Amino acid sequence: MRKFIATPVAIIVLLAPVRLPAQSAAELGPETTQFVAITGPTVALTGVTVLDGTGAGARPNQTVVIEGNRIAAVGPAGAVDVPAGAEVRDLAGHTVIPGMIGLHNHMFYMGAGGRMSQGVVSSPRLYLAAGVTTIRTTGSVSPYADLNVKSNIERGLAPGPRMHVTAPYVTGPNPALGDMAQVTTPEEARRFVRYWAGEGASWIKAYTTIRRAELAAIIEEAHAHGLRVTGHICSITFQEAVDLGMDNIEHGFGTATDFDPRKRPDECPPNSMVMVGEQGDPSGEIARALVLSMVEAGVGMTSTMAVIEPMTKGRAVLDERTLEAMAPEVREDYLETVDAIQANPDWAMTEAHLQKHMTFERGFVEAGGVLAAGVDPTGIGGAIAGFGDQRNYELLIEAGFDAPTVIRIMSANGARIMGIEDELGTIEPGKLADLVVLQGDLEADSAIIRNVTVVFKDGVGYDSEKLIDSVKGMVGIR
């Protein structure tokens, strides 16, 4: 099998430091400023517990100083000088974490029964409200809608996270995937990449029926244009993706057809996710070899347990915030689907399947792998923008990771995979002031991840509750 090796020029382009655009409160329009609670330009958060995203333990009674759109200082109370004229917020009893970076966070929403809508209003507001200050739209259904939302946010015309837009899904021949680009030759694949690189996409996402020859061409062309490649793969095994030079792989254990004994080259076995869940061993010989290969090649993986959980028998997601955010007819369809899953004695996705995802992800991290996370608001609709990202935090804690590690997964690791770690992902002087203020002790109680009060993006503090209230009843229609 041919192994793709990036040229030295492509590697230099791909790994070049990224200087991100930033905003000040003065650049925001009225549609955005209505949600702003703290404008700066100089703000001091005092008395807070800091989980800084590096993996270090929580540091109590800290002062964080924001000047303009960057973090100016972080340190123990009394050891950090608060600038004269700073707006001082005494936040004793609060935890501050870096803005979360969602690596599988669509603008669209897919609900029960295949319902599909572009969440151009609700999605960006919910991401920001939940503390997700940067997202990658990992596969676009309406790429120009995504690019326009990104532009509006950057121009201050709408509130939302910093966006890295992925091109439309690209896959192999499959009549069932009618809204995706289907490439049948390497040249078609290269042409697809060149076009979307020119339109402003920064990532390419390969989908389930892509073939090796076309994927190799996509990766090579993308790297030559400074883009990166991820994928929800099936016809390609994880090991083949590593050998071809893919940068990131989505979903983890359930989509790894390396574990499926029916796998044939360039073919996606039917119902493979269920087969893997029933028969795959996430800590066996295949898994160990695969994980080591990914780690050695520096291929990151995205955890998306929040979208898997609602489809798991015995694991219905009935979070009141999620239900309130849904449009009434969307909520009704979702609850009917949940009831049908729980009543079905033959439903294939079980608690054991979810636990295997957790085991595989623990093994990946323990071996030195770079694990990030994203909500993927699809499936049966129980994982929605923002709230699903917060649920990922709780599920990763349940999987056996401690709080500092999960914060690193959901912030610094995402930044590393995206190539923006010099600007974002940790609470350190000089980095962009993307911070999340949580009421309570997050290290003591994972549910505190839901208690967001203020979210800073570029040093501007947004009122989480106002953002959430503005889109109640809107998910699934706007």
C-alpha positions as CSV (number, residue, x, y, z in Angstrom):
1,M,0.0,0.0,0.0
2,R,1.3,3.4,-0.9
3,K,2.2,5.6,2.0
4,F,1.7,9.4,1.6
5,I,4.6,11.4,2.9
6,A,4.1,15.2,2.9
7,T,6.7,17.2,1.2
8,P,8.9,19.5,3.4
9,V,7.2,22.6,1.8
10,A,3.7,21.3,2.7
11,I,4.8,20.6,6.3
12,I,6.1,24.1,6.7
13,V,2.8,25.6,5.4
14,L,0.7,23.3,7.4
15,L,2.4,23.9,10.7
16,A,3.0,27.7,10.4
17,P,1.8,29.6,13.5
18,V,-1.7,31.2,13.1
19,R,-2.3,34.7,14.2
20,L,-6.1,34.9,14.8
21,P,-8.3,38.0,14.3
22,A,-9.6,39.5,17.5
23,Q,-12.3,42.0,18.4
24,S,-12.9,44.8,20.9
25,A,-16.2,45.8,22.4
26,A,-16.1,49.0,20.2
27,E,-16.3,46.9,17.0
28,L,-19.5,45.1,18.0
29,G,-22.9,46.0,16.5
30,P,-26.1,46.3,18.5
31,E,-27.2,42.7,17.7
32,T,-24.1,41.6,19.6
33,T,-23.7,44.2,22.3
34,Q,-27.1,43.4,23.7
35,F,-25.5,40.2,25.1
36,V,-22.3,41.9,26.4
37,A,-21.9,42.1,30.2
38,I,-18.3,43.2,30.6
39,T,-16.6,45.5,28.1
40,G,-13.2,46.2,29.6
41,P,-10.8,47.2,28.2
42,T,-9.1,46.2,31.5
43,V,-10.7,43.6,33.7
44,A,-9.5,41.8,36.8
45,L,-11.1,38.6,38.0
46,T,-10.2,38.1,41.6
47,G,-10.6,35.2,44.1
48,V,-11.1,32.6,41.3
49,T,-10.0,29.0,41.1
50,V,-8.1,28.5,37.8
51,L,-8.0,25.3,35.8
52,D,-5.6,26.6,33.1
53,G,-5.9,23.9,30.4
54,T,-2.3,22.7,30.7
55,G,-3.3,19.6,32.7
56,A,-2.1,21.2,35.9
57,G,-4.2,21.0,39.0
58,A,-6.7,23.6,40.1
59,R,-5.1,26.8,41.6
60,P,-7.4,28.5,44.2
61,N,-7.6,32.2,45.0
62,Q,-6.1,33.5,41.8
63,T,-6.3,36.8,40.0
64,V,-6.7,37.0,36.2
65,V,-6.0,40.3,34.5
66,I,-7.4,41.0,31.0
67,E,-6.0,44.0,29.0
68,G,-7.7,44.6,25.7
69,N,-8.2,41.2,24.0
70,R,-5.4,39.4,25.7
71,I,-4.6,37.8,29.1
72,A,-2.1,40.2,30.8
73,A,-1.4,38.3,34.1
74,V,-2.4,35.2,36.1
75,G,-1.3,34.4,39.6
76,P,-2.1,34.2,43.3
77,A,-4.0,37.0,45.0
78,G,-1.6,39.6,46.2
79,A,1.1,38.5,43.7
80,V,-0.6,40.1,40.7
81,D,-0.8,43.9,40.3
82,V,-4.3,45.0,39.3
83,P,-3.9,48.0,36.9
84,A,-5.3,51.3,38.0
85,G,-8.8,51.8,36.5
86,A,-9.4,48.1,36.0
87,E,-12.9,46.8,36.3
88,V,-12.5,44.4,39.3
89,R,-14.9,41.5,39.6
90,D,-14.7,39.6,42.9
91,L,-15.5,36.0,41.9
92,A,-14.8,34.0,45.0
93,G,-16.5,30.6,44.7
94,H,-16.1,30.6,40.9
95,T,-13.9,28.5,38.6
96,V,-12.3,29.9,35.5
97,I,-11.3,27.7,32.6
98,P,-10.1,28.4,29.0
99,G,-12.7,28.9,26.3
100,M,-13.6,25.4,25.1
101,I,-12.6,24.5,21.5
102,G,-15.2,22.3,19.8
103,L,-13.7,20.1,17.1
104,H,-16.9,18.5,15.8
105,N,-19.4,21.4,16.0
106,H,-21.8,21.9,13.1
107,M,-23.9,25.0,12.4
108,F,-26.7,22.7,11.3
109,Y,-28.9,20.5,13.5
110,M,-30.2,17.0,12.7
111,G,-33.1,15.8,14.8
112,A,-35.2,12.7,15.1
113,G,-36.4,11.2,11.9
114,G,-33.7,12.9,9.8
115,R,-35.0,16.4,10.5
116,M,-32.4,18.9,9.2
117,S,-32.1,22.7,9.8
118,Q,-29.5,25.4,9.6
119,G,-29.1,26.8,13.1
120,V,-27.6,30.1,11.9
121,V,-29.1,31.9,14.9
122,S,-29.4,29.3,17.7
123,S,-26.2,27.4,17.1
124,P,-23.6,30.2,17.4
125,R,-25.4,31.7,20.4
126,L,-25.6,28.4,22.3
127,Y,-22.0,27.6,21.6
128,L,-20.9,30.9,23.0
129,A,-23.3,30.7,25.9
130,A,-22.0,27.3,26.9
131,G,-18.3,28.5,26.9
132,V,-17.3,27.1,23.5
133,T,-15.5,30.1,22.1
134,T,-13.9,28.4,19.1
135,I,-15.4,25.7,16.8
136,R,-14.5,23.8,13.7
137,T,-17.6,23.1,11.5
138,T,-16.6,19.5,10.9
139,G,-18.4,18.9,7.6
140,S,-20.7,21.5,6.1
141,V,-24.2,20.9,4.6
142,S,-24.6,24.6,3.6
143,P,-21.0,25.9,3.4
144,Y,-21.9,29.4,2.3
145,A,-24.2,29.7,5.2
146,D,-21.3,28.7,7.5
147,L,-19.0,31.2,5.8
148,N,-21.5,34.0,6.1
149,V,-22.1,33.3,9.8
150,K,-18.4,33.3,10.3
151,S,-18.1,36.7,8.5
152,N,-21.0,38.2,10.5
153,I,-19.4,37.1,13.8
154,E,-16.0,38.5,12.8
155,R,-17.6,41.8,11.7
156,G,-19.4,42.1,15.1
157,L,-22.8,41.8,13.5
158,A,-23.8,38.6,15.4
159,P,-22.6,36.9,18.6
160,G,-20.9,33.6,18.3
161,P,-17.7,31.6,18.6
162,R,-14.6,31.9,16.5
163,M,-15.2,29.7,13.5
164,H,-13.0,27.5,11.3
165,V,-15.1,26.4,8.4
166,T,-14.8,22.9,6.9
167,A,-15.6,22.3,3.2
168,P,-18.7,20.2,2.3
169,Y,-18.5,16.5,3.2
170,V,-16.5,14.7,0.5
171,T,-17.1,11.0,0.1
172,G,-17.0,8.2,-2.5
173,P,-19.8,6.9,-4.7
174,N,-23.0,6.5,-2.7
175,P,-26.5,7.5,-4.0
176,A,-27.8,7.8,-0.4
177,L,-25.4,10.7,0.3
178,G,-27.0,13.1,-2.1
179,D,-26.0,16.3,-0.3
180,M,-22.2,15.5,-0.3
181,A,-19.5,15.8,-2.9
182,Q,-18.9,12.4,-4.4
183,V,-15.4,12.0,-5.9
184,T,-14.6,9.1,-8.2
185,T,-11.0,9.9,-9.3
186,P,-8.0,11.5,-7.7
187,E,-8.2,14.5,-10.0
188,E,-11.8,15.1,-9.0
189,A,-10.6,15.0,-5.4
190,R,-7.8,17.5,-6.0
191,R,-10.2,19.9,-7.9
192,F,-12.6,19.7,-4.9
193,V,-9.8,20.7,-2.5
194,R,-8.5,23.5,-4.7
195,Y,-12.0,25.0,-5.1
196,W,-12.8,25.1,-1.4
197,A,-9.4,26.3,-0.4
198,G,-10.1,29.3,-2.6
199,E,-13.5,29.8,-1.0
200,G,-12.1,30.1,2.5
201,A,-12.4,26.6,4.0
202,S,-9.5,25.6,6.3
203,W,-10.3,21.9,6.8
204,I,-11.6,19.1,4.6
205,K,-13.8,16.3,6.0
206,A,-13.8,12.9,4.3
207,Y,-16.9,10.8,4.9
208,T,-17.7,7.1,5.1
209,T,-17.4,5.8,1.5
210,I,-14.2,7.7,0.4
211,R,-11.7,5.4,-1.3
212,R,-7.9,5.3,-0.7
213,A,-6.8,6.7,-4.0
214,E,-9.1,9.7,-3.7
215,L,-8.3,10.2,0.0
216,A,-4.6,10.2,-0.7
217,A,-5.1,12.9,-3.4
218,I,-7.3,15.0,-1.0
219,I,-4.6,14.9,1.8
220,E,-1.8,15.7,-0.5
221,E,-3.6,18.6,-2.2
222,A,-4.9,19.9,1.1
223,H,-1.5,20.0,2.7
224,A,-0.1,21.7,-0.3
225,H,-2.7,24.5,0.2
226,G,-2.1,24.7,4.0
227,L,-5.4,22.9,4.8
228,R,-5.8,19.9,7.1
229,V,-7.9,16.8,6.8
230,T,-10.1,14.9,9.1
231,G,-12.8,12.3,8.6
232,H,-15.6,10.1,9.7
233,I,-14.3,7.1,8.0
234,C,-15.5,3.6,7.3
235,S,-14.4,2.4,3.9
236,I,-10.9,3.5,5.1
237,T,-9.6,2.0,8.3
238,F,-8.0,4.1,11.0
239,Q,-4.6,2.5,10.2
240,E,-5.0,3.3,6.5
241,A,-5.9,6.9,7.3
242,V,-2.7,7.2,9.4
243,D,-0.7,5.7,6.6
244,L,-2.1,8.2,4.1
245,G,-1.3,11.2,6.3
246,M,-4.6,12.2,7.7
247,D,-4.4,14.9,10.5
248,N,-7.4,14.0,12.7
249,I,-9.9,11.2,13.0
250,E,-13.5,11.6,14.2
251,H,-15.7,9.7,16.7
252,G,-13.2,7.1,17.9
253,F,-13.9,3.4,18.6
254,G,-17.3,2.9,16.9
255,T,-16.1,4.1,13.5
256,A,-12.9,2.1,13.5
257,T,-13.5,-0.6,10.9
258,D,-10.1,-2.0,11.8
259,F,-12.1,-4.0,14.3
260,D,-14.7,-5.3,11.8
261,P,-13.8,-8.8,10.5
262,R,-16.0,-8.2,7.3
263,K,-13.8,-5.2,6.2
264,R,-12.7,-5.3,2.5
265,P,-10.5,-2.7,0.9
266,D,-12.3,0.6,-0.1
267,E,-15.7,-0.8,1.2
268,C,-17.7,0.3,4.2
269,P,-19.2,-2.8,5.9
270,P,-23.0,-2.5,6.5
271,N,-24.0,-1.4,10.0
272,S,-20.3,-1.5,11.0
273,M,-20.7,0.8,14.1
274,V,-23.0,-1.8,15.7
275,M,-20.7,-4.7,14.7
276,V,-17.7,-3.0,16.2
277,G,-19.7,-2.2,19.3
278,E,-20.7,-5.8,19.7
279,Q,-17.4,-7.5,18.8
280,G,-14.6,-5.1,19.0
281,D,-12.1,-5.1,21.9
282,P,-11.0,-1.5,22.7
283,S,-8.1,-2.7,24.8
284,G,-7.0,-5.7,22.7
285,E,-4.1,-6.3,20.3
286,I,-5.6,-4.5,17.4
287,A,-6.5,-1.5,19.5
288,R,-3.0,-1.3,21.1
289,A,-1.3,-1.4,17.7
290,L,-3.7,1.1,16.2
291,V,-3.3,3.6,19.1
292,L,0.5,3.4,19.0
293,S,0.4,4.0,15.3
294,M,-1.8,7.1,15.7
295,V,0.4,8.4,18.5
296,E,3.7,7.9,16.6
297,A,2.2,9.7,13.5
298,G,0.7,12.6,15.6
299,V,-2.8,11.9,14.4
300,G,-5.4,13.4,16.8
301,M,-8.8,12.0,17.6
302,T,-12.1,13.7,18.4
303,S,-14.3,12.3,21.1
304,T,-18.1,12.8,20.4
305,M,-19.7,10.8,23.2
306,A,-22.4,13.4,23.6
307,V,-24.0,12.4,20.3
308,I,-23.6,8.7,21.0
309,E,-25.2,8.8,24.5
310,P,-28.8,9.7,23.4
311,M,-28.8,6.7,21.0
312,T,-27.7,4.4,23.8
313,K,-30.4,2.2,25.4
314,G,-30.8,3.3,29.0
315,R,-29.1,6.6,28.4
316,A,-31.8,9.1,27.3
317,V,-30.7,12.7,27.5
318,L,-33.6,14.6,29.2
319,D,-31.7,17.7,30.3
320,E,-34.4,20.4,30.8
321,R,-32.2,23.1,29.2
322,T,-31.9,21.0,26.0
323,L,-35.7,20.3,25.9
324,E,-36.5,24.0,26.4
325,A,-34.1,25.0,23.6
326,M,-35.9,22.8,21.1
327,A,-38.8,23.9,19.0
328,P,-42.0,22.3,20.3
329,E,-42.4,19.9,17.4
330,V,-38.7,19.0,17.5
331,R,-38.9,18.2,21.2
332,E,-42.0,16.0,20.6
333,D,-40.3,14.0,17.9
334,Y,-37.2,13.6,20.0
335,L,-39.1,12.4,23.1
336,E,-41.0,9.9,21.0
337,T,-37.8,8.5,19.5
338,V,-36.3,8.2,23.0
339,D,-39.3,6.2,24.2
340,A,-39.1,4.0,21.1
341,I,-35.4,3.2,21.8
342,Q,-36.0,2.5,25.5
343,A,-38.9,0.2,24.6
344,N,-37.0,-1.8,21.9
345,P,-35.6,-5.0,23.4
346,D,-33.4,-5.5,20.3
347,W,-31.8,-2.0,20.2
348,A,-28.2,-2.6,19.3
349,M,-26.5,0.5,20.9
350,T,-26.1,-0.5,24.5
351,E,-24.3,0.7,27.7
352,A,-21.5,-1.8,26.9
353,H,-21.0,0.0,23.5
354,L,-20.6,3.4,25.2
355,Q,-18.2,2.0,27.8
356,K,-16.1,0.6,25.0
357,H,-15.8,4.1,23.5
358,M,-14.6,5.3,27.0
359,T,-12.1,2.5,27.3
360,F,-10.6,3.2,23.8
361,E,-10.3,6.9,24.5
362,R,-8.6,6.3,27.9
363,G,-6.1,4.0,26.2
364,F,-5.4,6.6,23.5
365,V,-4.7,9.3,26.0
366,E,-2.7,7.0,28.3
367,A,-0.5,6.1,25.3
368,G,0.2,9.8,24.6
369,G,-2.5,10.5,22.0
370,V,-4.0,14.0,21.5
371,L,-7.7,13.7,22.2
372,A,-10.1,16.6,21.6
373,A,-13.9,16.8,21.8
374,G,-17.0,18.0,19.9
375,V,-20.7,17.7,20.2
376,D,-21.7,16.7,16.7
377,P,-25.4,17.9,16.9
378,T,-26.8,15.0,14.8
379,G,-28.0,11.5,15.6
380,I,-31.5,11.6,17.1
381,G,-31.1,15.2,18.2
382,G,-30.4,14.9,21.9
383,A,-27.0,16.6,21.6
384,I,-27.4,20.2,20.7
385,A,-24.9,23.1,20.3
386,G,-23.1,24.1,23.5
387,F,-25.1,21.9,25.9
388,G,-23.8,18.8,24.2
389,D,-20.2,20.1,24.5
390,Q,-20.8,20.5,28.3
391,R,-22.2,17.0,28.4
392,N,-18.9,15.8,26.7
393,Y,-17.1,17.2,29.8
394,E,-19.3,15.1,32.1
395,L,-18.9,12.0,30.0
396,L,-15.1,12.3,29.9
397,I,-15.1,12.6,33.7
398,E,-17.3,9.4,33.8
399,A,-14.7,7.8,31.5
400,G,-12.1,8.1,34.2
401,F,-10.2,11.3,33.4
402,D,-9.7,13.9,36.1
403,A,-10.9,17.5,35.7
404,P,-7.5,19.0,34.7
405,T,-7.1,16.4,31.9
406,V,-10.6,16.9,30.6
407,I,-10.1,20.7,30.5
408,R,-6.9,20.1,28.5
409,I,-8.8,17.8,26.1
410,M,-11.5,20.3,25.6
411,S,-9.3,23.4,25.2
412,A,-5.5,23.0,24.7
413,N,-5.7,19.7,22.7
414,G,-8.3,21.2,20.4
415,A,-6.0,24.2,19.8
416,R,-3.1,21.9,19.2
417,I,-4.9,19.9,16.5
418,M,-6.1,23.1,14.9
419,G,-2.6,24.6,14.9
420,I,-3.7,27.6,17.1
421,E,-2.0,26.6,20.4
422,D,0.1,29.8,20.4
423,E,-3.0,31.9,20.6
424,L,-5.6,29.8,22.5
425,G,-6.3,26.8,24.6
426,T,-4.7,27.7,27.9
427,I,-4.9,30.5,30.5
428,E,-1.5,32.1,30.1
429,P,-0.3,35.7,29.7
430,G,-0.1,36.8,26.1
431,K,-2.9,34.5,24.8
432,L,-6.2,35.7,23.6
433,A,-8.6,36.3,26.5
434,D,-11.1,33.4,25.9
435,L,-12.2,32.4,29.4
436,V,-15.3,30.8,30.9
437,V,-16.5,31.7,34.4
438,L,-18.4,28.9,36.2
439,Q,-20.2,29.3,39.5
440,G,-18.9,26.6,41.8
441,D,-16.0,24.2,42.2
442,L,-15.7,22.4,38.9
443,E,-13.0,20.0,40.2
444,A,-15.3,18.8,42.9
445,D,-18.5,18.5,40.8
446,S,-18.6,17.9,37.0
447,A,-22.1,19.3,36.8
448,I,-20.6,22.8,37.5
449,I,-19.7,22.8,33.8
450,R,-23.3,23.9,33.2
451,N,-23.1,26.8,35.6
452,V,-21.7,29.3,33.1
453,T,-22.2,33.0,34.1
454,V,-19.9,35.0,31.8
455,V,-18.0,33.9,28.7
456,F,-15.0,36.0,27.6
457,K,-14.1,36.0,23.9
458,D,-11.3,38.4,22.9
459,G,-11.6,40.0,26.3
460,V,-15.3,40.8,25.9
461,G,-17.6,39.2,28.5
462,Y,-20.9,37.8,27.3
463,D,-23.9,37.1,29.5
464,S,-24.6,33.3,29.1
465,E,-28.1,33.4,30.5
466,K,-29.2,36.2,28.0
467,L,-27.8,34.2,25.1
468,I,-29.6,31.1,26.1
469,D,-32.9,32.9,26.8
470,S,-32.7,34.4,23.3
471,V,-33.0,31.1,21.5
472,K,-35.4,29.0,23.7
473,G,-37.7,27.1,21.5
474,M,-35.6,27.8,18.4
475,V,-33.4,24.7,18.0
476,G,-34.5,22.8,14.9
477,I,-36.0,25.8,13.1
478,R,-33.4,28.6,13.2
